[in-house]
């Protein structure tokens, strides 16, 4: 039964990696291709603009029905004025280039342009009499909000699932990633040993109410710490995601964390449980602190102490478990999703990260017996997590555009 579970989990992980690294799959467009005009706003000194220009030089030559109009916003005052008007019209937070407008659709940034240009072009190839927002501005007309066709409404990289139907590949890969990677991350021993010790102490109290309060406080606080760390890391990545040195650095970091996961996988023949990052003295101090917190007669004081313990434990042992959450937060940055969507995906990740903790604790609270996770679960979660980090590390270092 355990083997079947991990075989299925491994298979799901392989599918996840395929989704992350797959090229765009666009819905078929009409055979009749209507003329398409691409308005391209750039600066010659902008490195990302240079990459977009190279991309367009490869993409356009065999598409004679597409017209490319370039606007150098640094050298042409009229082009700058039009560009700023478009930024305001499309309600963009930052007036940054490269920036492309096709009809009523705007694409901003190197990665969004590379990922979505083809499907936007295919969309407009199949439509006639489309409104060109840029031409309206140049003709001194005021474009209407109704002229906007958001990228979300344009047929995306779709897959068809039985019963469920069509799902956008980017959203699907992020959702499955949150579930699978979060679940695998939750099996790491650094997140498990202190919980099992805490459950053992709580069972000895024979006070089910206090056990629920203190156990859930520890688990939910741990999840909250993880959530804050992942959101904070995402904000950092959003500012430097397009810097090549950063991509390579994160890729190398993923490879290093994968080596740690593989080392843990091969060392599972040892009987000692727990985290390899935390030494014996640190473990003893944490265990003594847990005993003092649980012994407090005031439940509110005990809950506060357990919450503090959860925060300190997760920070101390972040070196053991940082690989997968860092990688997943980085993936969110490259998918160009909204802040609300990012927060939701990270919430799903954390929910599955604490799922096994909640399951073990609930069983213990109901039965007053400790049931830990088998060493085989930890072993294979380390293997699968290591494989995921190797693949994503290689993609970040050599093929970053495939992660969009």
N, C-alpha and C positions, 0 to 999 in steps of 0.2 A: 504494500500500500504506500509506504514511504517512498520507495523507488519510483512508483508510478507518478506520485505527486511531483517529484523533482524532475522526472523526465518531461512532464507536461510544462513545468515551470521553465525548464531549459528551452523547450520548443517555443514557448511564448516569447522568451527573451530573444531567440534567433529571429522570430518574426518582427519583434520590436526593432532590432538593429537593421533589418531590411527596410523597415518603414523610415527610420531615421536617414538612411543613406541612399534611399531610392531617388531616382530622378523624377521630375514632374510628370504626372499622368494627366493629361488634359482631356476633357470631354470633346468629342468630335465636333468640328465646326462645319459650317455649310461649305459645299463645294464651290459655290460662287464667292469669290473674294472681292470685296468692295475696297476702294482706296482707303488707306489709313495714314493719318498724319501724326508723327511723333514730335512733340515739342520738347526739346532737350535743353535744360538750363544747367550751366556748369561754370567752373573756373579752371583756367589752365594750370594754376598752382595746386589744385586739389588732387591728392593721390587717388582718392576713390573715384573722382571724375575721370582720371586717366584710365582706370580699370574699366569703367563703364564705357568709355570711348572705344577701348580695345574690344570690349564685348560687342558693341554695336557694329564695329567694323567687320566682325566675323558674322554677325547675325543678319545684317541687312543686304549684302550683295546679291543674294539669290531671291530676294523678295522685291521685285520691281514695282509692285503696287503700293509699297510703303514709302512715304516721303519723310525725311528727317530734316527738321529745322533746328539749328543750333542757336543758343543765346548765351553769350559770354557775359555773365552778370557783373564781372569785375571790370570789364572794359567798355561796356555799352550801357549808358545811363538809362536809355529806354528799356533795355532788357531787364535791368535791375528793378525798374519801376513795375514792369509787368510781373516779374517774379514775386515781388513783395505783395502785390495785389492778389496773386494766386495763393500765396501762403495764407493770407488773411481769408480768402474765399473758401479754401479747403480746410480752414481752421486747424492749421498745423502749429504745434507748440514751438518749433524751432525753424528759423529761416535758413536751412542748410541745403547745400547741393551735394551730390547730383540730385536733380529733380526732373521728373518727366511727367508730361500731361498728354493723355490720348483721349480725345473727345471730352467726356466729363469725369475721367478717372485719373487720379494722381498717384504716382509712385515716387517714394523718397528714400534715398539711401542706396548704397551699393548692393546690399543683400536683397532688399525687396525688389529692386529693379531686375537683378539677375534671376530671382525666383519667379517673379510674376509677370514679366514683360510678355513672354510668349502667350500666356493664356489671355492677357488683356488684348493683345493684337488679334488673336483668334476670335475673341468676342466681337471686336469691331469689324473684323473681316466679314462676319456674317450679318452685319446690320447696315442698313442704308439710311440716309437722311439723319445721321447722328449730329448732335449739336457739339460744336467745337468751342469750348469755354475760352481758350486762348484767343481764337479769332474774334470772339465777341468783345473781349477786352481791347484788342487791337483796333476794333472798329468803333470803340468808345461806347459800347453797349454794356449794360449791367447784366451779368449772368445771373440766373435764378438758382436758388438752392435745389430746385427740381431738376436742374441740368446735371447735378452730380450723380454719378453711378459709382457707389463705393466698391472697393475691391471685393468686399465680402459678398456682394450680390452677383459677382461674375463667376461663372462655373469654374471651380478650382480643380486641384489635383484630387480626383475622386477615385474611390474604390467602392465596389458593390459587395455588400455582405448579405448572406441569406437572411431572410425575414426583416432585418434592419433596413436594408436598402442602401442608398448612396450616402457615403460619409466623406468629408474632406480629409485628405490624407494627412495634412499638417496637424489638424485638430485631433485626428484619431491617434497619430503617433505620440503626441504630447500626452493625451489621456492614458493610453496604454503604458507609456513611459512612466507616468506618475504612479500608476498602480503596480507595475512589475518592479521597477527600481525601488520604489518605496517599500514594497513588501520584502524584497531581498535585503535592503538596508536594515530593516527591522530585525533580521536574524543575526546581526553581528554581535559577538560576545560582549563587546564593550557596553552595549545597551541592555544586556541580559543579566549579567552576574549580580549586580547590585539589586535588581528587581527580585530575583530569586531569594537573595539573602533577606531582603525586606519582607517578603511574603512569609518566610520562615519565622521571623520575629513576630509578625502580626498574628500568625496562626497560634502561637504560644499564648497570646493574650486571651483567646477565646471570646473576643468581643467583636461580633460580626459588623456592627454599625461603625465602630472606630476603624476596623479593618478596611471597609469600603471607603470611608472618608480619606484615610491616609494613603491607601494604595492608589486611588484615583487621582489624588493630589499629586503624587509623584509622577504618574504616567502622563497626565494632562500637562503638567508643568514641563516635563521633558519634551513633549510635542510642541508646546509653545516656544520653548527655546530654539528648537529646530526650525520652526516656522519663521521666527525673527531672523535667525542666521541666514536662512535661504533667501528671504526677501531682501536683506541687506546686501548679500552677495550679488543678487540680481541687479540692484541699483548700481553697483560698481561696474559690473560687466556691461551694462547698457551704455556706459560712457566710453568704454575702450574696446567694444566688441569688434570693431573693424580694423583695429591696429594689428598688423600681422605678427609682431613680436608677442603680443598678448595671446593670440591664437596658438602660437607655437608653445608658449610658456604653459598654458593650460593643458595642451596636448601632452607635453612632457610630464606635467603634474599627474595627469590621468594615468600615464604609463607607470609612474613611480608607485602610485596607489595600487595599481593592478599587481605589481610585484609583491606588495605587502599582502594582498588578498591571496595570491597564489602561494606565498610562503605559509600563510595561515592554513590553507587547504592541505598542504603537504605535511603540516605538523600536527594534524588532528589525531594521530595515533597516541599522543600524550593524553593522560587522564585528567590533567589539571584543567579546570574550567576557568573562564574569565577572560580578561583583556590583557594582551601582551604589552600594551602601552603603560598600564598602571602597575607599578612595582608593589612588592609585598607590604612595605611600610605605608604607602599611600592607601592600599586596600584596607589595612588595619585601621588607619585613621578614619576612613570613610565609614567602615563598619561600626566603630566606636561612636561616631557622630550619629549614625542611624539609631543605635541603641538608646542614646540620650534623648533623641527627639521623640521616639515612640514611648519612652517612659514618662513623658510629661503628662500630668493629670488633666491639664487644660487642653481640650481638643483643638481649639483655635491656634494656640501656641504650637502645638505639635504639627498642625497642618502647615503653619508658616515655616517651621524648621525643616519639614520634609520638602517643601517647595524650594527652600534655599539649598538643601542637599541636592535636589534634582538639577538645579541650575549649575552648581559647582561641578557635579559629576559629569554633566554633558559638556561643559567647557574643558575640563581636564582631559577627557577622553575624545575630544574632537579630532585629534590626530589619527585616531583609529578609524573614525567613521566619516571623515570629511569628504572623501573621494567622490562617492556617489551623489550626495546633495550638491556639491560644487559643480559636478558635471551636468546634472539635470538643470540647475539654475542657469548655467551657461547655455544649454539648449534652448531654454525659454527666450533668452535674449536674442538668439539668432532667428527665432521664428516670428519676430516682429508682432507679438500679440499685445493687447492692451494691458494696462496695469491691473484692471479688474480681473481679466482672464488669467494673468500671471498669478495673482493672489489665489484664484480658485484652483489652478493646477497645483500650486505648492500646498494648498490645504489638502487636496486629494492625496498628494505624496505623503504628507505628514500623517494623514488618517490611516493609510496603509502601513506606514512606518511603525505606528503604535498598535496596529491591529493584533500582532502576536502577543504583545505585552498585555493588552486588554483581555485577550482570550485566556492566557495563562492565569492572570490574576482573577478573572471571573470564576474559573473552575476552582481555584484555591479558596476563594471567598465562599463559594457554595458548599464545597465538600470538606473544607479544612484540611486539604492535602496538597502538597507541592507537586506540581507536574511541570518539569522543565522541558525545554526544547532538546530533542535528541541531538547528539554530536553530529549525526549525519546531516541534519538540517543546516547547522552552522557550516559544516564542511562544504556542502554543495552550494550554499548561498555565497560563500567566499569564492568558489570557482566561477559561478555565473556572474557575480559582480566583477570579478577580475576580467572576464571575457568582455563584458560590456565596456569597461573602462579602456581596455586595449583597443577595441574597435573604434570607439569614439575618440580616443587619443590619436590614432592614426588619421582619422578623418580631419580632426582639427589641425594637425600638423601639415598634411599633404593635400587634403581635399575639403577645405572649409566651406566652399559653396554648396556641397552636397548636404550639409546639415540644415539648410534653410528649408 
